[in-house]
Amino acid sequence: MNYTPLNNRWMYDRCYSGRSGLKESFVEGVEEFVIKASQQDCYHIDGGIRCPCVKCDGTRILEDRVYKVHLYKNGFKPNYWIWTDHGEDMPHVDLNKGNVI
């Protein structure tokens, strides 16, 4: 799947307004994120995933169950639309044409 800000909006829409609880779309998105991140070579080499929560900011390697709780509690670090710490490449821009490749 190609992740973009348009289809990753769930990452920054975590809680219901005016009531407690996580949005189902956020929980489902985190599950999808876990699957994608755990398929990366670095997951198997490091023995976990760099936690992309606000507090860890990708600096701590944690087990799935731990960093999922971090994401539920703290949310994703700001502007993490392209998951470079978790297997995605930055899009390349053709400067001559202005197209994203």
Secondary structure, 3 states (H helix, E strand, C coil): CCCCCCCCHHHHCCECCCCCCECHHHHHHHHHHHHHHHCCHHHHHHCCEECCECCCCCCCEECHHHHHHHHHHHCECCCCCCCHHHCCCCCCEECCCCEEC
